[in-house]
Amino acid sequence: MLRGRRGLMDAAENPELSRRTRLLLVLLVAEIVSTAVHYGDNWLEIGDYPGSDKLPGAASVPIAWFLLTAVGLIGYHLYKTEFSRRAHLLLVIYSATGISSLAHFIYGAPEHPIQIVSVGFDGLTGFAMLTFAIWSYANPLRVPARRRAAVAG
């Protein structure tokens, strides 16, 4: 595994890591925006969502969003600097921020069409993040031979 500044390389030294990091940033921004819109609406209009009576309360929604978003941002930072197992694990955990929004459909559809789109887009961005994290972990980066020689020597 790559260890960024502390070890073998970082994104500036590996074009593949740079490409992956850019893709991850796009996915992260998409999920942050999507979940901010949905969680914000959920917080303000909690009564419009079926099953909202099962939630601890409206105040828990922004708290959950901030905590889960922090997990995603830390995962991104670790991915960019370490490409570690814990970075991938944090990204998998963060994907639940979007995927969990689909639980609204267990109790029926939200009241307004825009809320349905919001929930659906959250699910889409969450599954995209999960797919990326699993794919990235299953396909480790290769260290160029000249870089291996420089680190070994």
N, C-alpha and C positions, 0 to 999 in steps of 0.2 A: 504494500500500500504506500501511497505517497504521503509525505509528512510536511509538505509545504515549506515554510520558512525555516522550520526546525529540522528538516530532513532533506528529502530527495529533490523536490521541485515545487514550484507553484505555477499558477496559470500563465504567468509571463514567460515561463520556460517551456511550456508544453501546449502546443496549439489545440490539441484535443481537449485538454482540461479547460482551456479558454473557451472553446465552443460550447462545451457542456455547461460551464458556469454562466455563459450568456443565455443559454436556453433555460437554465434553472431560474435565472433572474426574471425572464419573461413569465414563466409559470408562477413564480412567487408574487410578482406584481399583479398578475391576473387574479390570483386567489385572494390576495389582500384586498383588492378593490371589490371583487365579487362578494367576499364575506363581509366587508365593511358595509356595503349596501344592504345585504340581506340581514345581517345581525342588527344593524341600525334600525331597519324597518321592523324587525322582530321585537326589538326593545320598545320602540314607540307605538307599534300597533299589535302588541302581543295577543290581544283578543281576537284578531282576524285569523289566527293560525289554529287549526284543529289540534287538540291535544295540549294546548298551552297551559291548561290547568294542571298538567303533569310536571311542569317546570317549577323549579324552586321560587321563581318570581322574576319580574322584568329586570330587576337590578343585576341578576346573575348573568344576563346576556352580554352586556359590554365587558364585564369582568372576564368572562370566558373568552371573548374575542381578543382582548388585550393579552391575556396569558398565552393563548394558543398562537397568536401572531408573534409573540416574543420567541416561542419555540421555533417557529418557522425562520425567523431572522437569525437566530443563533445557529440553526441548522445550515442556513445559507453561508454564514460566515465560516463555520467549520468546514463546509464543503470546499469553499474557495481557498482556505488556508491549509487544510489538512487532508482533504479527501478521505476522511476516516469513516469507520463503521458507525461511530456515534453521530456523525453528520447525517448519514443515510437514515439512521434510526429516528433522529429528530424530524427529518423530512417526512418519514412515514407517519409519525405521530401527528405532524402538522396537517397532513392530508385529511385527517379526520375532521378538521375545521370545516371543510367543504362537504365531505361525504356525509357527515352527520346531519346536515341540513335536510337530506332526503328523508329523514325520519318523520318529517312533517306529514308525508304521504301515508304513513301508517294509519293515521287518524282521519284521513280525507285530504282534499285539496284545500290550499289556502283560499281565502275569500276573493281576492282580486287577481286578475291575469298577470299583472306585473310581479306579484308575489310568487306565482307559479314559475315564471321565467327566472326570477331571482334564486329560488330554491334549486331549480334545474341547473342553472349556471354554476351555482356553488358545488353541486354534485359533480359536474363536468370538470371543474378546475381541481377539485379534490382528487378525483380519479386520475387526472393528468399528472398531478404531483406524485401520487402513489406509484403510478406506472413509471415515471421518470426515476424515482428513488430505487425501485426494484431493478429496473433495467441498468441503471448506473452501477449499482452494487454488483450485479451479476456480470458486468463487463468492465473489469478493472482496467485502469490505464496502464499503458506500457511505458516503461522508462526507456528513452532512446539510449542506444549502446554507448554513445560518447558521454552521456550524462552518468551512466552507471560506472564507467571507467573513472570519471572525474571524482565521483563520490567515494569509490573504493580506494583511489590512490591518494 
